[in-house]
Amino acid sequence: MDYQTITVETTDGVAIISLNRPDKMNAMNGQMRAELPHAIKAAEENARVIVITGSGRAFCTGQDLGDTGDATNLDLERTLRDEYGPMLEAIYDCKLPTIAAVNGPAAGAGASLALTADVVIATESAYFLQAFTRIGLLPDAGGTWFMPRQMGMAKAMGAALFADKISARQADDWGMIWEAVADEEFDAHWRKRAAHLANGPTQAYRAVKQAIRGSFESDLPDQLATEAHLQGQCGKSRDFQEGVVAFMEKRPAKFEGR
C-alpha cells in the first residue's frame, strides 16, 4: 500500500511506523486512521515487534480539527466508533509486542494512541495532555479506559478535569508509561529496546500480554488457571527448548519467535 500519512520501515524484525504529518504535528486525519491499522496488520506478518513514533518534533497532537472543515459539525460519535475504534483495537489486539516511542508532545487522541501500546518510552522533553475539557469534551479514543489502569483513578481524574500537561518524567513516576529517557539518548535507547523484543521469545510475549491484561477481570483461581494454560503452550515452543539448552550451556539464547 502506498501510504500518504505514515511511513513504514522493517529491519531485523523491527517494524517502525512513523506518523508522517510533521507540518501538522502529526495530527490525525481520516487517512491516517485508515492507514495505521492496515500497517499494523501487515507488520504482524513480517516483523517481531512494532514501534510507533512521530516524524518531526511531535508524536501526535490528536484530531486534526481542520480535516473536515467546520469542526463543530464533525460527527464525533461516528468518527470515534468507525475510525478511531478499529485503529486502536488493531494496536491493542496486535499479536506482537508494541512500543510507542514518544518523541514529542502526545495530546488528546495522540496521548491515547501512545497509551494503547504495550510499552511507552518517551523522551524527557515530551509531555502528555488530555485537553478535551478545554473545548467542552471528555477524553476519548480510549483515554478514559487506559488512564485509570495505568496511572490510577486519582491521577486520571485530575488529568481529565484540569487538562494539565503531564511531563514525561511525571508520567514515568506515576506509572503511566514505562520510562522517560534523556533526549540525547532517546533514539538509540528505544531502538535497543525494540531490538531486544525482536530477538526474544515472541510466543511468550504474546502470552504475557494475554495474562496481564486478563488479570483485571479474573480472580486469583482464574488467573492461576490462565497462567497454567498459557505456560503449557509456551512450554511446547521451540523458544522454550532453546532457552533451556542455552541456560544449561551458559550462553545467550537465540530465539526464533516460534
VMD Tcl script that draws the C-alpha trace (Angstrom):
set ca {
  {0.00 0.00 0.00}
  {1.24 3.49 -0.84}
  {0.86 5.30 2.48}
  {0.30 9.05 2.47}
  {0.33 9.91 6.19}
  {2.72 7.32 7.65}
  {5.96 5.62 6.73}
  {6.87 2.01 7.46}
  {10.38 0.58 7.71}
  {11.08 -3.02 8.69}
  {14.62 -4.11 9.54}
  {15.82 -7.11 11.55}
  {12.33 -7.93 12.77}
  {11.55 -4.36 13.90}
  {8.71 -2.59 12.08}
  {8.89 1.18 12.64}
  {5.67 3.01 11.81}
  {6.20 6.77 11.79}
  {3.28 9.19 11.82}
  {4.29 11.46 8.98}
  {2.42 14.75 9.01}
  {5.16 16.84 10.68}
  {3.74 20.13 9.38}
  {0.56 19.33 11.35}
  {2.48 17.93 14.35}
  {1.20 14.53 13.22}
  {-2.42 15.39 13.97}
  {-4.66 12.56 12.81}
  {-6.94 12.80 9.82}
  {-9.18 10.15 8.30}
  {-6.43 8.92 6.01}
  {-4.05 8.28 8.91}
  {-6.73 6.46 10.87}
  {-7.25 4.16 7.89}
  {-3.55 3.61 7.17}
  {-2.45 2.78 10.72}
  {-4.48 -0.43 11.20}
  {-3.50 -1.58 7.71}
  {0.18 -1.08 8.56}
  {-0.17 -2.81 11.93}
  {-1.79 -5.89 10.40}
  {0.80 -6.04 7.61}
  {3.67 -5.76 10.13}
  {2.25 -8.65 12.15}
  {3.13 -10.92 9.22}
  {6.77 -9.90 8.71}
  {8.08 -8.45 11.98}
  {8.51 -9.45 15.62}
  {7.99 -6.07 17.27}
  {6.22 -2.89 16.17}
  {7.29 0.65 17.07}
  {5.01 3.65 16.57}
  {6.71 7.04 16.63}
  {6.33 10.51 15.13}
  {8.15 12.44 12.43}
  {9.45 15.87 13.34}
  {9.04 17.41 16.76}
  {5.74 15.83 17.86}
  {4.47 12.33 18.47}
  {0.81 13.11 17.74}
  {-1.35 16.07 18.72}
  {-4.66 14.26 18.31}
  {-7.51 15.01 15.94}
  {-6.78 17.40 13.07}
  {-9.64 19.82 13.69}
  {-9.17 21.28 10.22}
  {-9.52 17.93 8.49}
  {-13.22 18.24 7.73}
  {-13.68 21.98 7.53}
  {-16.09 23.01 10.28}
  {-15.02 21.06 13.36}
  {-18.27 21.90 15.17}
  {-20.18 19.84 12.59}
  {-17.96 16.78 12.95}
  {-19.94 13.63 13.76}
  {-17.85 12.72 16.78}
  {-19.75 9.57 17.68}
  {-19.41 8.09 14.18}
  {-15.76 9.13 13.85}
  {-14.83 7.55 17.17}
  {-16.81 4.39 16.53}
  {-15.91 3.79 12.88}
  {-12.42 5.27 12.56}
  {-10.69 5.54 15.93}
  {-12.09 2.29 17.30}
  {-10.69 -0.02 14.58}
  {-7.33 1.79 14.65}
  {-6.87 1.48 18.41}
  {-8.13 -2.10 18.53}
  {-5.66 -3.10 15.81}
  {-2.82 -1.85 18.01}
  {-4.19 -3.24 21.26}
  {-5.02 -6.66 19.77}
  {-1.72 -6.94 17.87}
  {-0.07 -10.34 18.24}
  {3.35 -8.70 18.56}
  {4.81 -6.52 21.30}
  {4.20 -2.86 20.54}
  {6.24 0.16 21.60}
  {5.20 3.79 21.44}
  {8.40 5.84 21.07}
  {7.03 9.22 22.11}
  {9.44 11.72 20.62}
  {7.45 14.85 21.49}
  {4.02 16.10 22.55}
  {1.27 13.46 22.74}
  {-2.01 15.27 23.11}
  {-5.68 14.30 23.01}
  {-6.19 11.19 20.93}
  {-2.43 11.22 20.37}
  {-1.90 10.56 24.08}
  {-4.45 7.76 23.93}
  {-2.72 6.35 20.85}
  {0.56 6.18 22.77}
  {-1.05 4.52 25.80}
  {-2.56 1.83 23.57}
  {0.90 0.36 23.00}
  {2.26 -2.32 25.32}
  {5.25 -0.19 26.29}
  {5.63 3.59 26.16}
  {9.12 5.08 26.04}
  {9.21 8.89 25.99}
  {11.90 11.47 25.57}
  {12.17 13.68 28.67}
  {11.11 16.77 26.73}
  {7.83 15.10 25.70}
  {4.55 15.54 27.50}
  {1.08 14.03 27.60}
  {-2.05 16.15 27.55}
  {-5.76 15.37 27.70}
  {-7.07 18.84 26.85}
  {-10.61 17.82 25.92}
  {-12.39 19.73 28.69}
  {-10.85 22.96 27.37}
  {-13.20 22.66 24.39}
  {-16.16 21.11 26.20}
  {-15.43 17.43 25.57}
  {-14.24 14.42 27.58}
  {-11.11 12.32 26.88}
  {-11.84 9.79 24.17}
  {-10.07 7.28 21.92}
  {-9.73 5.02 24.95}
  {-8.34 7.72 27.24}
  {-10.89 7.06 29.98}
  {-10.04 3.34 29.83}
  {-6.25 3.50 29.71}
  {-5.54 6.32 32.16}
  {-7.17 4.84 35.29}
  {-5.48 1.50 34.63}
  {-2.05 2.97 34.08}
  {-1.89 5.91 36.47}
  {-4.66 5.27 38.98}
  {-8.09 6.83 39.49}
  {-6.94 9.98 41.29}
  {-4.33 10.98 38.72}
  {-6.58 10.05 35.80}
  {-9.45 12.15 37.14}
  {-7.24 15.15 37.72}
  {-5.63 14.86 34.30}
  {-9.05 14.76 32.65}
  {-10.69 17.53 34.68}
  {-7.84 20.05 34.85}
  {-6.35 19.25 31.42}
  {-2.83 19.86 32.74}
  {0.28 18.85 30.86}
  {1.91 15.73 32.26}
  {5.64 15.73 31.66}
  {7.32 12.52 30.57}
  {9.13 12.40 33.92}
  {5.82 12.72 35.80}
  {4.26 10.05 33.58}
  {7.18 7.76 34.40}
  {6.94 8.43 38.13}
  {3.17 7.83 38.13}
  {3.39 4.51 36.29}
  {1.62 5.93 33.25}
  {4.49 4.94 30.94}
  {7.42 2.55 31.12}
  {10.25 5.08 31.08}
  {11.36 8.62 30.27}
  {14.76 8.90 28.62}
  {17.13 11.83 28.19}
  {16.62 13.46 24.81}
  {20.14 12.78 23.61}
  {19.81 9.08 24.42}
  {16.23 8.59 23.29}
  {16.64 7.36 19.72}
  {19.37 4.84 20.47}
  {17.55 3.69 23.61}
  {14.20 2.82 22.08}
  {15.90 1.15 19.15}
  {17.84 -1.02 21.60}
  {14.63 -1.89 23.44}
  {12.91 -2.76 20.17}
  {15.83 -4.96 19.10}
  {15.64 -6.80 22.42}
  {11.98 -7.68 21.83}
  {12.59 -8.51 18.16}
  {15.13 -11.13 19.24}
  {13.04 -12.52 22.07}
  {10.52 -15.35 22.54}
  {7.57 -13.94 20.59}
  {5.05 -16.56 21.77}
  {5.97 -15.88 25.38}
  {5.47 -12.15 24.84}
  {2.03 -12.85 23.40}
  {1.17 -14.93 26.46}
  {2.43 -12.17 28.77}
  {0.10 -9.68 27.11}
  {-2.87 -12.02 27.38}
  {-2.25 -12.94 31.00}
  {-1.58 -9.46 32.36}
  {-4.50 -7.86 30.54}
  {-6.88 -10.62 31.56}
  {-5.91 -10.29 35.21}
  {-8.17 -7.25 35.63}
  {-11.22 -9.42 35.02}
  {-10.00 -12.53 36.89}
  {-9.96 -13.65 40.48}
  {-6.87 -15.49 41.71}
  {-8.04 -19.06 40.90}
  {-9.00 -18.00 37.37}
  {-5.68 -16.23 36.88}
  {-3.73 -19.24 38.13}
  {-5.62 -21.40 35.64}
  {-4.87 -18.94 32.84}
  {-1.18 -18.94 33.71}
  {-1.10 -22.73 33.75}
  {-2.80 -22.95 30.35}
  {-0.58 -20.34 28.71}
  {2.57 -21.77 30.31}
  {1.66 -25.16 28.91}
  {1.50 -23.65 25.44}
  {4.80 -21.81 25.86}
  {6.41 -24.99 27.16}
  {5.76 -26.62 23.78}
  {7.53 -23.88 21.83}
  {10.93 -24.14 20.19}
  {11.94 -21.00 22.04}
  {11.44 -22.69 25.40}
  {13.59 -25.61 24.28}
  {16.27 -23.20 23.10}
  {16.04 -21.20 26.32}
  {16.63 -24.28 28.46}
  {19.53 -25.51 26.34}
  {21.11 -22.06 26.32}
  {20.76 -21.85 30.11}
  {22.43 -25.23 30.58}
  {25.20 -24.29 28.14}
  {25.66 -20.90 29.83}
  {25.18 -18.90 26.62}
  {22.66 -16.33 25.37}
  {19.54 -17.90 23.87}
  {18.93 -17.50 20.16}
  {15.15 -17.26 19.98}
  {13.37 -17.72 16.67}
  {9.97 -16.48 17.80}
  {8.43 -19.95 17.43}
}
mol new
graphics top color blue
foreach p $ca { graphics top sphere $p radius 0.5 }
foreach p [lrange $ca 0 end-1] q [lrange $ca 1 end] { graphics top cylinder $p $q radius 0.2 }
display resetview
